[in-house]
Amino acid sequence: MGRVGLGVAVGCAVVTCAIAAALVGRRARSWWRWARVVGVVGQFEEDCATPVWKLRQVVDAMVVEMHAGLASDGGSKLKMLLTFVDTLPDGNEDGIYYALDLRGTSCRVLKVQLGGNGSKIINHKVEQQRIPEELVSSTSEELFDFIALTLKEFIEREENGQVPGSKKELGFTFSFPIRQLSVSSGVLIKWTKGFTIEDVVGKDVSQCLEEAMSKNGLHMQVAALVNDPVGTLAVGHYDDADTVAAVIIGYGTNACYVERSDAIIKYQGLLTDSGFMIVNMEWGNFWSSHLPRTCYDIALDDESPNRNDQGYEKMISGMYLGEIVRRVLHRIAEVSDIFGDSAHHLSVPFILRTPLMAAMHEDDSPDLREVGRILEESLQTSGLSLKAKMIVVRVCDMVTRRAARLAAAGIIGILKKIGRDGSGGVASGRTKGKPRRTVVAIERGLYTNYSMYRVYMNEAITDILGQEIAQNVVLRVSEDGAGIGAALLAAAYSSKR
């Protein structure tokens, strides 16, 4: 080989080595970036794990907080508010009743026709009206005028242009924390769900509504003022007498249950004809050191307008699940390039809503096409690898599984408090040696519309209780339960006047 040939050969060898070194370096950098992704995901999975032993700790913590909240006001993060509902509809109510259901940024109006004599609900109609955005921070007068007019227009359509000439009874579901003064009145403790109308706080919301109705020519009075889980429990019990609790799991979350009057220590001497009262737990504010909180949960809470409040709600409800996923994905984008240039978009709070998260989680296409579409439309990503899309689904799964299992633990906490968890003896879910049937009414979208949430929640109930007891715990979906329940309670209490 001549000098020229030798030089060419040496040159080729040098180039080949350089290319090989570059490829090895690129692969090493790629491996290192992927290892960081795996590290972030693995740490999150470890921090938010919900093994059965931890869920049972949450169950016990819920029971302790329930006892403390029943013993004294301010004794627990759980407010354990009296509702003064000590009578539940039994099927003998009859007539036509209207109801209002103010839930977050929408107002639902209902007409319910009852047949009495055990004939149940003959017919019902529901319409929904979105609350204009400007009203959530306006004045008491403007908000309640809008609600009253919405109700009046609905009644006029139903009554062929007429409004009731004589005073009618109304059920009013008000899905915000209230301190009941009676079954038909209560003062607003604080706004949630984005409302900031300060001149309503501390006022009787039934009086506010009645004044607005009178002003707008509606002759109606509030016969029953209830929170949404109380309405859901009422309609659940109306359909099935074994219903002892109700849980709302949607944009927000709350629960109520049937409690013995003599167990409400903070109101000693409270007497009811039935011997029970429905207690509104306001369980979104539940907190315990046993809840598997991660650095993402801490950051979300620190940056929220209600810091150190609604800790349980921030881990299990629809308002926050998509945001937790976004925060994990943003961290992954910071340590790797698997999402391309989308890190900037991932830094925007609440850009990933929970319905989109659920759709990605339940994408069963081989190439995760829906995941890619949603990320492209929401975060302007494109050309994501299958591996990157699989990471997104995995994070969605971890957030959803934790939320559903913690919600299940909360339900078991209620059942344990009232002796329906089967932990021993007649008082604990057994009658004559057989487990007692127990029904919990469930309303709102996460449980009803998100199949993986439902699967994980049911699975956790079996894990905690064991198959023998769990098969006797029925989670029963209640459609429009909060509003229909308010109408049923209005019927039940109007007959007692």
C-alpha positions as CSV (number, residue, x, y, z in Angstrom):
1,M,0.0,0.0,0.0
2,G,1.4,3.3,-1.0
3,R,1.6,6.4,1.2
4,V,-1.6,7.8,-0.4
5,G,-3.5,4.6,0.3
6,L,-2.2,4.4,3.8
7,G,-3.3,8.0,4.4
8,V,-6.7,7.3,3.1
9,A,-7.1,4.2,5.3
10,V,-5.9,6.1,8.3
11,G,-8.3,8.9,7.6
12,C,-11.2,6.5,7.2
13,A,-10.4,4.8,10.4
14,V,-10.3,8.2,12.2
15,V,-13.6,9.2,10.7
16,T,-15.1,5.8,11.6
17,C,-13.9,6.1,15.2
18,A,-15.2,9.7,15.4
19,I,-18.6,8.6,14.1
20,A,-18.7,5.6,16.5
21,A,-17.7,7.8,19.4
22,A,-20.4,10.3,18.5
23,L,-23.0,7.5,18.3
24,V,-21.9,6.1,21.6
25,G,-22.0,9.5,23.2
26,R,-25.5,10.2,21.8
27,R,-26.7,6.8,23.1
28,A,-25.1,7.5,26.4
29,R,-26.8,10.9,26.7
30,S,-30.1,9.4,25.6
31,W,-29.8,6.6,28.1
32,W,-28.9,9.1,30.8
33,R,-31.9,11.3,30.0
34,W,-34.2,8.3,30.0
35,A,-32.8,7.2,33.3
36,R,-33.8,10.6,34.7
37,V,-37.3,10.1,33.4
38,V,-37.5,6.6,35.0
39,G,-36.2,8.1,38.3
40,V,-38.9,10.9,38.4
41,V,-41.7,8.4,37.6
42,G,-40.3,5.8,40.0
43,Q,-40.0,8.3,42.9
44,F,-43.6,9.5,42.3
45,E,-44.9,6.0,42.2
46,E,-43.2,5.2,45.5
47,D,-44.4,8.4,47.2
48,C,-48.1,8.0,46.2
49,A,-48.4,4.3,46.8
50,T,-51.5,3.1,48.6
51,P,-50.9,-0.4,49.9
52,V,-53.7,-1.9,52.0
53,W,-52.0,-1.2,55.3
54,K,-51.8,2.5,54.5
55,L,-55.4,2.6,53.4
56,R,-56.4,1.1,56.7
57,Q,-54.4,3.8,58.5
58,V,-56.4,6.4,56.5
59,V,-59.7,4.6,57.5
60,D,-58.8,4.8,61.2
61,A,-57.7,8.4,60.8
62,M,-61.0,9.3,59.2
63,V,-62.9,7.7,62.1
64,V,-60.8,9.6,64.7
65,E,-61.5,12.9,62.9
66,M,-65.2,12.2,62.7
67,H,-65.4,11.6,66.5
68,A,-63.4,14.8,67.1
69,G,-65.6,16.8,64.8
70,L,-68.8,15.5,66.5
71,A,-67.3,16.3,69.9
72,S,-66.7,20.0,69.4
73,D,-66.7,22.7,66.7
74,G,-63.2,23.2,65.6
75,G,-62.1,20.0,67.1
76,S,-61.3,18.5,63.7
77,K,-60.6,19.4,60.1
78,L,-63.9,17.7,59.4
79,K,-66.6,20.3,60.2
80,M,-69.3,17.5,60.9
81,L,-72.1,20.0,60.3
82,L,-75.7,19.4,61.5
83,T,-78.3,19.4,58.8
84,F,-81.4,19.2,61.0
85,V,-82.6,16.5,58.5
86,D,-84.0,13.9,60.8
87,T,-86.7,12.6,58.5
88,L,-86.0,10.9,55.2
89,P,-88.6,10.5,52.4
90,D,-90.3,7.1,52.5
91,G,-92.4,7.0,49.3
92,N,-95.7,8.4,50.8
93,E,-95.0,12.0,49.6
94,D,-97.2,13.2,46.7
95,G,-97.7,16.3,44.6
96,I,-95.4,18.5,42.4
97,Y,-92.3,20.1,43.9
98,Y,-89.7,22.3,42.4
99,A,-86.0,22.4,43.4
100,L,-82.9,24.5,42.7
101,D,-79.5,22.9,42.7
102,L,-76.6,25.5,42.8
103,R,-73.5,23.5,42.2
104,G,-70.3,25.4,41.3
105,T,-70.7,27.3,38.1
106,S,-74.0,25.9,37.0
107,C,-77.6,26.1,38.3
108,R,-80.0,23.3,37.8
109,V,-83.8,23.7,38.1
110,L,-86.0,20.7,38.6
111,K,-89.7,19.7,38.6
112,V,-90.5,16.5,40.4
113,Q,-93.9,14.8,40.5
114,L,-94.5,12.3,43.3
115,G,-97.4,9.9,43.4
116,G,-97.5,8.9,47.1
117,N,-98.5,5.4,48.4
118,G,-95.2,3.9,47.5
119,S,-95.5,4.8,43.8
120,K,-92.2,6.6,43.9
121,I,-91.3,9.4,41.4
122,I,-93.8,9.5,38.6
123,N,-91.9,12.0,36.5
124,H,-89.1,14.6,36.8
125,K,-87.6,17.2,34.5
126,V,-84.2,18.9,34.8
127,E,-82.7,22.0,33.0
128,Q,-79.3,23.4,33.5
129,Q,-78.2,27.1,33.3
130,R,-74.6,28.1,33.4
131,I,-73.8,30.9,35.9
132,P,-72.2,33.8,34.0
133,E,-68.6,34.2,34.9
134,E,-69.0,37.8,36.1
135,L,-71.6,36.7,38.7
136,V,-69.2,34.5,40.7
137,S,-67.5,37.7,42.0
138,S,-70.5,40.1,41.8
139,T,-73.0,40.8,44.6
140,S,-75.5,38.8,46.6
141,E,-78.4,40.6,44.9
142,E,-77.1,40.0,41.4
143,L,-76.4,36.3,42.0
144,F,-79.8,35.5,43.6
145,D,-81.7,37.6,41.1
146,F,-80.2,35.5,38.3
147,I,-81.1,32.2,40.2
148,A,-84.6,33.4,40.9
149,L,-85.2,34.4,37.3
150,T,-83.9,31.1,36.0
151,L,-86.3,29.3,38.3
152,K,-89.2,31.6,37.3
153,E,-88.6,31.1,33.6
154,F,-88.5,27.3,34.1
155,I,-91.8,27.3,36.1
156,E,-93.5,29.4,33.5
157,R,-92.5,27.0,30.7
158,E,-93.8,24.1,32.8
159,E,-97.0,25.8,33.9
160,N,-98.0,27.2,30.5
161,G,-96.9,30.7,31.2
162,Q,-98.3,30.9,34.7
163,V,-96.5,31.1,38.1
164,P,-98.0,29.7,41.3
165,G,-100.6,32.0,42.8
166,S,-100.3,30.5,46.3
167,K,-97.0,30.0,48.2
168,K,-95.2,26.8,47.1
169,E,-92.5,24.8,48.8
170,L,-89.1,24.6,47.3
171,G,-86.1,22.4,47.8
172,F,-82.7,24.3,47.6
173,T,-79.5,22.4,47.1
174,F,-76.6,24.8,48.0
175,S,-73.3,23.1,47.3
176,F,-71.1,25.2,49.6
177,P,-70.3,25.0,53.3
178,I,-73.2,26.3,55.4
179,R,-74.0,26.2,59.0
180,Q,-77.6,25.1,59.3
181,L,-80.0,27.1,61.5
182,S,-82.9,24.8,60.8
183,V,-83.8,22.3,58.0
184,S,-84.8,25.2,55.8
185,S,-82.2,27.9,56.6
186,G,-78.5,28.2,57.0
187,V,-75.6,30.8,56.8
188,L,-72.8,30.5,54.4
189,I,-69.5,29.7,56.1
190,K,-67.2,30.4,53.1
191,W,-67.3,30.2,49.3
192,T,-65.5,27.4,47.4
193,K,-65.3,26.5,43.7
194,G,-64.1,30.0,42.7
195,F,-66.9,32.1,44.1
196,T,-65.8,35.3,45.9
197,I,-69.1,37.2,46.7
198,E,-68.1,38.4,50.1
199,D,-71.4,40.0,51.0
200,V,-73.1,36.6,51.2
201,V,-70.7,35.1,53.8
202,G,-72.5,34.9,57.1
203,K,-75.9,35.5,55.6
204,D,-78.9,33.1,55.5
205,V,-78.8,31.9,51.9
206,S,-82.5,30.8,52.1
207,Q,-83.5,34.3,53.0
208,C,-81.4,35.7,50.2
209,L,-83.2,33.4,47.7
210,E,-86.7,34.1,49.1
211,E,-86.1,37.8,48.9
212,A,-85.0,37.5,45.2
213,M,-88.0,35.2,44.4
214,S,-90.4,37.7,46.0
215,K,-88.8,40.5,44.1
216,N,-89.3,38.7,40.8
217,G,-92.9,37.6,41.5
218,L,-92.4,34.0,42.6
219,H,-94.5,33.0,45.6
220,M,-92.3,30.3,47.0
221,Q,-90.5,29.5,50.2
222,V,-87.6,27.2,51.0
223,A,-88.8,24.1,52.8
224,A,-85.5,22.3,52.7
225,L,-82.0,23.7,52.4
226,V,-79.5,21.0,51.8
227,N,-75.9,20.3,50.7
228,D,-75.5,18.1,47.6
229,P,-74.6,14.9,49.4
230,V,-77.6,15.3,51.7
231,G,-79.9,15.5,48.7
232,T,-78.2,12.5,47.2
233,L,-78.6,10.6,50.4
234,A,-82.3,11.5,50.5
235,V,-83.0,10.2,47.0
236,G,-80.8,7.1,47.7
237,H,-82.8,6.3,50.8
238,Y,-86.1,6.9,48.9
239,D,-85.1,4.2,46.5
240,D,-83.4,1.9,48.9
241,A,-83.9,2.0,52.7
242,D,-80.4,0.4,53.3
243,T,-78.7,3.7,52.1
244,V,-76.7,5.1,55.0
245,A,-74.3,7.5,53.4
246,A,-73.8,9.6,50.2
247,V,-70.6,10.7,48.5
248,I,-70.1,13.3,45.8
249,I,-67.0,12.8,43.7
250,G,-66.7,15.2,40.8
251,Y,-65.1,18.6,40.4
252,G,-65.2,18.7,44.2
253,T,-66.0,16.2,46.8
254,N,-68.1,15.8,50.0
255,A,-69.9,13.2,52.0
256,C,-72.7,12.8,54.5
257,Y,-74.1,10.0,56.5
258,V,-76.8,8.9,59.0
259,E,-75.6,9.5,62.6
260,R,-77.3,8.6,65.9
261,S,-78.4,11.8,67.7
262,D,-76.8,10.8,70.9
263,A,-73.4,10.5,69.2
264,I,-73.4,14.2,68.4
265,I,-71.6,15.3,71.6
266,K,-71.2,18.9,70.7
267,Y,-75.0,19.4,70.7
268,Q,-75.8,17.5,73.9
269,G,-79.5,17.3,74.6
270,L,-80.3,17.3,70.9
271,L,-83.5,15.3,70.5
272,T,-85.0,14.1,67.3
273,D,-88.2,12.0,66.8
274,S,-86.3,9.5,64.7
275,G,-83.2,9.3,66.9
276,F,-80.9,10.1,64.0
277,M,-79.7,13.1,62.1
278,I,-77.8,13.5,58.8
279,V,-74.4,14.9,59.3
280,N,-72.6,16.9,56.5
281,M,-69.0,16.0,56.9
282,E,-67.4,18.6,54.6
283,W,-64.9,15.8,54.1
284,G,-62.9,17.5,51.4
285,N,-61.0,19.2,54.3
286,F,-60.0,15.9,55.9
287,W,-56.3,15.6,56.6
288,S,-54.0,13.0,58.1
289,S,-50.3,12.4,58.0
290,H,-51.1,8.9,56.7
291,L,-52.3,10.4,53.3
292,P,-49.5,9.7,50.7
293,R,-48.6,13.3,49.9
294,T,-45.9,14.0,47.3
295,C,-43.8,17.0,46.5
296,Y,-46.2,17.8,43.7
297,D,-49.2,17.9,46.1
298,I,-47.2,20.1,48.5
299,A,-46.4,22.6,45.6
300,L,-50.0,22.5,44.4
301,D,-51.3,23.4,47.9
302,D,-48.7,26.1,48.4
303,E,-49.7,27.8,45.2
304,S,-53.4,27.5,45.7
305,P,-55.7,30.3,47.1
306,N,-56.9,28.0,49.9
307,R,-53.5,26.8,51.2
308,N,-53.7,24.2,54.0
309,D,-57.4,23.7,53.3
310,Q,-59.2,20.9,51.3
311,G,-56.2,18.6,51.5
312,Y,-58.2,15.5,50.8
313,E,-60.1,17.1,48.0
314,K,-56.9,18.1,46.3
315,M,-55.9,14.4,46.2
316,I,-59.1,12.8,45.1
317,S,-61.4,15.2,43.1
318,G,-61.7,16.2,39.5
319,M,-60.6,19.8,40.0
320,Y,-57.0,18.7,40.8
321,L,-56.2,15.3,39.3
322,G,-55.2,16.7,35.8
323,E,-53.1,19.4,37.5
324,I,-51.2,16.8,39.5
325,V,-50.5,14.9,36.3
326,R,-49.3,18.1,34.6
327,R,-46.9,18.8,37.4
328,V,-45.3,15.4,37.1
329,L,-45.0,15.7,33.3
330,H,-43.5,19.2,33.7
331,R,-40.8,17.8,35.9
332,I,-40.1,15.0,33.4
333,A,-39.9,17.7,30.7
334,E,-37.3,19.6,32.8
335,V,-35.0,16.6,33.1
336,S,-35.4,15.2,29.6
337,D,-36.4,16.0,26.0
338,I,-39.0,13.2,25.5
339,F,-41.8,15.9,25.1
340,G,-39.8,18.0,22.7
341,D,-40.3,21.7,23.2
342,S,-43.5,21.4,25.2
343,A,-41.9,22.2,28.6
344,H,-43.1,25.8,28.3
345,H,-46.8,24.8,27.8
346,L,-46.5,22.2,30.6
347,S,-45.6,25.0,33.0
348,V,-49.1,26.6,32.7
349,P,-51.2,25.7,35.8
350,F,-54.4,23.7,35.1
351,I,-53.8,23.5,31.3
352,L,-54.4,19.8,31.5
353,R,-58.0,19.2,32.7
354,T,-59.1,16.0,34.4
355,P,-61.5,14.9,31.5
356,L,-58.5,15.1,29.1
357,M,-56.4,13.1,31.6
358,A,-59.1,10.5,31.8
359,A,-59.4,10.2,28.1
360,M,-55.6,9.6,27.8
361,H,-55.6,7.1,30.6
362,E,-58.4,5.1,28.9
363,D,-56.8,5.2,25.4
364,D,-56.6,1.5,24.4
365,S,-55.4,2.0,20.8
366,P,-52.1,0.2,20.0
367,D,-50.3,3.4,19.2
368,L,-52.0,5.5,21.9
369,R,-53.4,7.8,19.2
370,E,-55.7,9.7,21.5
371,V,-52.9,10.4,23.9
372,G,-50.9,12.0,21.0
373,R,-53.9,14.0,19.8
374,I,-54.7,15.4,23.2
375,L,-51.1,16.4,24.0
376,E,-50.7,17.9,20.5
377,E,-53.9,20.0,20.9
378,S,-53.3,21.0,24.6
379,L,-49.5,21.3,24.7
380,Q,-48.5,21.8,21.0
381,T,-46.4,18.6,21.1
382,S,-45.9,16.6,17.9
383,G,-44.3,13.4,16.9
384,L,-44.1,11.9,20.4
385,S,-42.6,8.5,20.6
386,L,-44.7,5.6,21.8
387,K,-42.4,5.3,24.8
388,A,-43.2,9.0,25.8
389,K,-47.0,8.4,25.4
390,M,-46.7,5.3,27.6
391,I,-45.1,7.4,30.3
392,V,-48.0,9.8,30.2
393,V,-50.5,7.0,30.6
394,R,-48.5,5.5,33.4
395,V,-48.6,8.8,35.3
396,C,-52.3,9.2,34.7
397,D,-52.8,5.7,36.1
398,M,-50.8,6.4,39.3
399,V,-52.7,9.6,40.0
400,T,-56.1,8.0,39.4
401,R,-55.3,4.9,41.3
402,R,-54.2,6.8,44.4
403,A,-57.3,9.1,44.2
404,A,-59.8,6.3,43.9
405,R,-58.2,4.2,46.6
406,L,-58.1,7.1,49.0
407,A,-61.8,7.9,48.3
408,A,-62.6,4.2,49.0
409,A,-60.8,4.5,52.3
410,G,-62.9,7.5,53.2
411,I,-66.1,5.6,52.6
412,I,-64.9,2.7,54.7
413,G,-64.1,5.2,57.4
414,I,-67.7,6.3,57.5
415,L,-68.9,2.7,57.5
416,K,-66.5,1.9,60.4
417,K,-67.8,4.9,62.4
418,I,-71.4,3.7,62.2
419,G,-70.5,0.0,62.6
420,R,-71.1,-1.2,59.1
421,D,-67.5,-2.3,58.2
422,G,-67.8,-5.8,59.5
423,S,-65.0,-5.5,61.9
424,G,-66.8,-7.5,64.5
425,G,-70.1,-8.3,66.2
426,V,-73.7,-7.3,65.6
427,A,-72.8,-3.6,65.8
428,S,-70.2,-3.9,63.1
429,G,-72.1,-4.9,60.0
430,R,-73.5,-8.3,61.0
431,T,-76.9,-9.4,61.9
432,K,-77.6,-13.0,63.2
433,G,-74.2,-14.0,61.8
434,K,-74.8,-12.6,58.3
435,P,-73.2,-9.4,56.9
436,R,-75.6,-6.5,56.7
437,R,-76.4,-5.0,53.4
438,T,-75.1,-1.4,53.2
439,V,-75.7,1.1,50.4
440,V,-73.7,4.2,49.7
441,A,-75.2,6.6,47.1
442,I,-72.6,8.1,44.7
443,E,-73.1,11.1,42.4
444,R,-71.0,13.0,40.0
445,G,-68.7,12.3,37.1
446,L,-65.5,10.7,38.4
447,Y,-67.2,7.6,39.6
448,T,-69.9,7.5,37.0
449,N,-68.0,8.5,33.9
450,Y,-64.4,7.5,34.6
451,S,-64.3,3.7,34.4
452,M,-60.7,3.3,35.7
453,Y,-61.5,5.5,38.8
454,R,-64.6,3.3,39.4
455,V,-62.6,0.0,39.0
456,Y,-59.8,1.1,41.4
457,M,-62.4,2.4,43.9
458,N,-64.3,-0.9,43.9
459,E,-61.1,-2.9,44.1
460,A,-59.9,-0.9,47.1
461,I,-63.1,-1.5,49.0
462,T,-62.6,-5.3,48.6
463,D,-59.0,-5.0,49.5
464,I,-59.8,-3.2,52.8
465,L,-62.9,-5.0,53.9
466,G,-62.3,-8.5,52.4
467,Q,-64.6,-10.2,49.9
468,E,-67.2,-11.4,52.4
469,I,-68.0,-8.0,53.8
470,A,-67.3,-6.0,50.6
471,Q,-69.9,-8.0,48.6
472,N,-72.6,-6.5,50.9
473,V,-71.4,-2.9,50.3
474,V,-73.2,-1.4,47.4
475,L,-72.1,1.8,45.7
476,R,-75.2,3.0,43.9
477,V,-75.1,5.7,41.3
478,S,-77.6,8.5,41.8
479,E,-78.3,10.6,38.7
480,D,-79.5,14.1,39.5
481,G,-79.6,13.0,43.2
482,A,-78.8,16.3,44.8
483,G,-81.6,18.2,43.1
484,I,-84.2,15.4,43.2
485,G,-83.3,14.8,46.9
486,A,-84.0,18.4,47.7
487,A,-87.4,18.2,46.1
488,L,-88.1,15.0,48.1
489,L,-87.1,16.6,51.4
490,A,-89.2,19.7,50.6
491,A,-92.1,17.3,50.2
492,A,-91.3,15.4,53.4
493,Y,-90.9,18.6,55.5
494,S,-93.8,20.5,53.9
495,S,-96.1,17.7,55.1
496,K,-94.8,18.2,58.7
497,R,-95.5,21.9,58.8
